[in-house]
Amino acid sequence: MDPHEARLRTRAISRRHFLRSAVGAAGAGWMMARSARAQDAPAATPGADPLHVAIIGTGVQGRVLLKDCLKIPGLRFKAVCDIWAYSQRYARNTLKKYDQLVSVYEDYREMLEKETDLDAVIVATPDFVHAEHALACLQAGKHVYCEKEMAHTLQNAASMVAAARNSGKIMQIGHQRRSNPVYRYALEMIDKDNVCGRITNCYGQWNRTAQAKLTWPPQYIIAPDVLKKYGYDTMDRFRNWRWFRDFSAGPIADLGSHQIDIFSWFLHADPASLVAVGGHDYYPDREWYEDVMTVYEYPYKRDGKSSAVRAFYQVLNTNGFGHYYERFHGDQGTLTISEDPRKCYYVPEAGRELPEWMAGVEPAERDGYQAVLLPKVLANKSAEAAAAMGLCETKSIHQWHLENFFDAVRAGDKRRLTCPPEAAYPTAVAVLSVIPALEAGEKHRFKPEDYQA
Ligand SMILES: NC(=O)c1ccc[n+]([C@@H]2O[C@H](COP(=O)([O-])OP(=O)(O)OC[C@H]3O[C@@H](n4cnc5c(N)ncnc54)[C@H](O)[C@@H]3O)[C@@H](O)[C@H]2O)c1
């Protein structure tokens, strides 16, 4: 499927359907899942068989996904796979509190061989093994939820698109903003309500305070032969995989993939070119560029007219000011969005009035401007939007995306997914092209066929 078609198909998911299923699932789920006790686990829909689920990789993100899954009705964990005893123990003990007794594996191959009745597998391992794990699960006939960045090479990312397509199974990539109602309504505000007018520039950043490397409890050192079996040579590189070229495409992929995905999704286009600069002079003990700045040029169409949009993105690992958000600048206003609701706001251009449907929302000061905060504005927009905003107060950012995945699995309908691999692949192309452009010191021009897997 070409990227344009994939994008249209992703958009064709009825927003009404998406929100109805997500709001419904949450209504059943979140209230019952606030304390970690077995009797509090949400019940499946009467008459529906539980979906049997396993997870590969129960580190920081795997645990977040696991806990969010426990808030979704009708899921039954059967197995956990991780090469590290520390992560295995955490996951097994968490699940035990919900009476979900699981088999624990070190090797995903053994898990797939023995756990024949799994419906779906969540992959939350380091990026360099996503393709290996996702492909094995698809080949074993399982549906797959795979974390972003979908792969650390384009070749691996393309193999995932092909494998998902050929398997007929459902695969969701973990760009969770695509299921977040704040983002979905923000896009509606730009596309239908025209709050920004003609967009001319975008800005995005993920700034993080300088951090020391991760360590490990001495009693949880992995034996050298086990590390080697799974591609690691030291505990340091195993724990700090994000900083090494063998395992990750670096911070621009790790963090930028989330936000560059938003540029492309909101502009309904893929970048035509990029330039990038970066430095790796702050951390002598790491391989990747800690700070990267990039400018993409996007083709842009509005009201039948073609123009260009420049999108600046930066990732900093040496200063955390402003943290993370994306911003859309247009000739009628500026919309700022983030997974942090406090950073979601709209400011009209000087001399422009707020749209009528925003009137009555009390303005708040942001960056010296009179702004309206998105959660408040959206609560005013429609009953459906108000219900979604209410749920956002209690539901985590990942739960929406997991619910979308399991909804598609239950329906056997991949068209319901908000981020199938066909939608994630063009973002992988845009993001994984940054380092080659940076190292070549040249403007990189994309060809339309680059975005086809
Ligand atoms: N969507 C998001 O917002 C988000 C946030 C954080 C991380 N992530 C993604 O989640 C993934 C995991 O990141 P993390 O922060 O949890 O890393 P982590 O290092 O904390 O956890 C990785 C886990 O995978 C295990 N592991 C490593 N190799 C394995 C193998 N071959 N087989 C089985 N288990 C293996 C490790 O023991 C560890 O428990 C990455 O792809 C990352 O990009 C996504």
The ligand as a Tripos MOL2 file, in Angstrom:
@<TRIPOS>MOLECULE
LIG
   44    48     1     0     0
SMALL
NO_CHARGES

@<TRIPOS>ATOM
      1 N1          5.7390    4.6090   23.5930 N.am      1 LIG1
      2 C1          6.4600    5.2160   24.5270 C.2       1 LIG1
      3 O1          6.1200    6.2910   25.0170 O.2       1 LIG1
      4 C2          7.7220    4.5540   25.0040 C.ar      1 LIG1
      5 C3          8.3260    5.0170   26.1970 C.ar      1 LIG1
      6 C4          9.5020    4.3780   26.6110 C.ar      1 LIG1
      7 C5         10.0380    3.3340   25.8570 C.ar      1 LIG1
      8 N2          9.4240    2.9370   24.7080 N.ar      1 LIG1
      9 C6          9.9870    1.8390   23.9000 C.3       1 LIG1
     10 O2          9.8410    0.6260   24.6370 O.3       1 LIG1
     11 C7         10.9440   -0.2320   24.3670 C.3       1 LIG1
     12 C8         11.6120   -0.6150   25.6940 C.3       1 LIG1
     13 O3         12.1190    0.5540   26.3070 O.3       1 LIG1
     14 P1         12.4000    0.5880   27.8880 P.3       1 LIG1
     15 O4         12.5550    1.9970   28.2530 O.co2     1 LIG1
     16 O5         11.3650   -0.2150   28.5880 O.co2     1 LIG1
     17 O6         13.8020   -0.1690   27.9580 O.3       1 LIG1
     18 P2         14.3440   -1.0150   29.2000 P.3       1 LIG1
     19 O7         15.7920   -1.2140   28.9730 O.co2     1 LIG1
     20 O8         13.8850   -0.4130   30.4740 O.co2     1 LIG1
     21 O9         13.5850   -2.4100   29.0620 O.3       1 LIG1
     22 C9         13.8920   -3.3560   28.0640 C.3       1 LIG1
     23 C10        13.5720   -4.7320   28.6220 C.3       1 LIG1
     24 O10        13.7640   -5.6770   27.5670 O.3       1 LIG1
     25 C11        14.5200   -6.7670   28.0790 C.3       1 LIG1
     26 N3         15.2310   -7.3790   26.9580 N.ar      1 LIG1
     27 C12        16.3220   -6.9130   26.3050 C.ar      1 LIG1
     28 N4         16.6400   -7.7330   25.2840 N.ar      1 LIG1
     29 C13        15.7300   -8.7420   25.3060 C.ar      1 LIG1
     30 C14        15.5280   -9.8970   24.5090 C.ar      1 LIG1
     31 N5         16.3280  -10.1930   23.4530 N.pl3     1 LIG1
     32 N6         14.4890  -10.7170   24.8090 N.ar      1 LIG1
     33 C15        13.6680  -10.4370   25.8710 C.ar      1 LIG1
     34 N7         13.8270   -9.3490   26.6620 N.ar      1 LIG1
     35 C16        14.8360   -8.5230   26.3740 C.ar      1 LIG1
     36 C17        15.4250   -6.1620   29.1260 C.3       1 LIG1
     37 O11        15.8680   -7.1250   30.0450 O.3       1 LIG1
     38 C18        14.5010   -5.1310   29.7700 C.3       1 LIG1
     39 O12        13.7510   -5.7000   30.8280 O.3       1 LIG1
     40 C19        11.8440    0.5420   23.4050 C.3       1 LIG1
     41 O13        11.5560    0.1620   22.0960 O.3       1 LIG1
     42 C20        11.4590    1.9700   23.6230 C.3       1 LIG1
     43 O14        11.6940    2.7830   22.4910 O.3       1 LIG1
     44 C21         8.2820    3.5150   24.2840 C.ar      1 LIG1
@<TRIPOS>BOND
     1     1     2 1
     2     2     3 2
     3     2     4 1
     4     4     5 ar
     5     4    44 ar
     6     5     6 ar
     7     6     7 ar
     8     7     8 ar
     9     8     9 1
    10     8    44 ar
    11     9    10 1
    12     9    42 1
    13    10    11 1
    14    11    12 1
    15    11    40 1
    16    12    13 1
    17    13    14 1
    18    14    15 2
    19    14    16 1
    20    14    17 1
    21    17    18 1
    22    18    19 2
    23    18    20 1
    24    18    21 1
    25    21    22 1
    26    22    23 1
    27    23    24 1
    28    23    38 1
    29    24    25 1
    30    25    26 1
    31    25    36 1
    32    26    27 ar
    33    26    35 ar
    34    27    28 ar
    35    28    29 ar
    36    29    30 ar
    37    29    35 ar
    38    30    31 1
    39    30    32 ar
    40    32    33 ar
    41    33    34 ar
    42    34    35 ar
    43    36    37 1
    44    36    38 1
    45    38    39 1
    46    40    41 1
    47    40    42 1
    48    42    43 1
@<TRIPOS>SUBSTRUCTURE
     1 LIG1         1 GROUP 0 **** ****
